[in-house]
Amino acid sequence: MTPDELRQKITDAELIFATSRSSGPGGQNVNKVNTRVEVRFRISSSTSLTEYEKDLIFSKLKNKINSEGELIVTSQSGRTQLSNRNKAVEKLYKLISSALMENPVRRPTVPTEKSKLERLEEKRKRGLLKKLRKEGDQDRDQDHTG
């Protein structure tokens, strides 16, 4: 499910917003204005997600979910509360979207006969090259000692 599909599926009523003062650079603006936005999404009480989707999110994003079952995303990079709100919501949708993506089942493959032969031929050439280098070193050592 893409972030755009999630945006249509999850309503803003299910999102809880909180603001606070940002940290970091920004001069007087940081000290005066609550621009940091925190978005909370209570997964278990969501009516827009199926039980299967909720289980997927809980299993894949367990490190980002608090003890109340809320997925929390923050943004404080923008200078305005509105831009941080939009960024936080976008982050939330991308996070949920990535959790709902199922990885395709990997089918194991067997190397072809030709690829096996090519690999063995390459190994033989490499070994021969190393052997020639070793023999060249012994010849050089004998020249210096005698």
N, C-alpha and C positions, 0 to 999 in steps of 0.2 A: 504494500500500500504506500503510495507516494505522499509526501507532505501536503500537497494540494488536496488530495482525497481526504486526508485526515482533517484538514481545515474545514471542509464541508461537513464532515461527520461529527466532530467534537464542537460543541457550542461554547461560546465565551462564558456562559453561565457556569460551566464546569471548572473554569480556571479561576484561581484565587490569586489576586495581585497584592503585593506589599512593596512599599518603597522605603528606602533609607538613604543615608548619605554615602556617596561613593568614597573610595580610598584612592590614593595615587595623585598624579598631577592634575591640574585644572585650576589652580589659583583660588581666588575668592569664591568662584562658582561652586567648588567642591565643599567649601565650608558652610555655604548658605542653602544650597538646594538639594532636595532629596531626589537624585537622579538614578540611583541604583534600583533596579526593578527585580523582584523575585516572583516567579510564577510557580504556583503549586497546583498540581493536578492529582486529585484523589482517585486513584485507579480503581479501587474496589467498589466505590459508589458511582462510578461512571455508568450512565445508561446507554452511551453511544458505542461501547465496545462489547464484544461477545465474551463469554467466559473463557473461551480458548485464547482470544487475543490478550485478555487480562493475565492469564497464566503465562503466556509467552513473554509479556512485558516484565512480569515479576521475576521470571527465571533469568532473563537476559540482562536486566537492569537492576539486579538486587543490590548492587553497591551504591546506586544513586537514589534508592527509595528509603525513606525514613521509617521509623517504627509505627507511625500512623498510616502507612501505606500511601504516602504522598511522594510523587516524583517532583523534585525541586530543581528549577533551572534559574540562574541569575544572569544578569547582564549589567555591566557598568562602564562599557567602553565608550558610549555616546555621551554627548554633552547635555542632551535633553532626556526627560523622562519618557517622552513618546517614542523616541528612537530606540531607547533601551527596552521599552516594552515590546516593540515590534521585533527586535533582535531576540529577546528572551522567548517570545512565542514561537518564532521561527526555529530557534534551537530546540524547543520542546517538541515541535512537530517532526523535526529531522531525527531526533533521538528515538521517538516512538516509532517512526517509520522504519528506522534501521533495525529496531527490535522486532518488528513484525515481519521483516523480510526473512524468508526461509532459505537456507543455503541449499543449492541443488545437491542431490545425492551423487556422490562420486562413484563412477563405475571404474573399477580397476582395469587397467589395460596391460597387455603383454607386449614387450618389445618385438619388433619384426625380426626376421632372420637376418635381413640385410643390415639393420641397425646394430645387431649383435656383432656381425662380422666386421663392420666398420669400426666399432669400439675396440675390438680385439686387435685389429690392424694398427689402429692409432697407438694402442698400448705397446705393441711390438716395436713400432718405429721409435717411440719415446724411450723405451728401454735400450734400444740399440744406440741411440744418441748418447744416453748417459754412459753406456759401456765404453763408447769411443772416447768420451771426455775423460773417463777414469784411466783408460790406457794412455791417453795423451799426458796426463799428470805424472804417471809413473816414468815415462820417457824423459820428461823435463827434470824430475827429481834425480835421475841417474846422471844427466848431463852436469848438474851442479855439484854432485858429490865427487865425480871422477876427475 
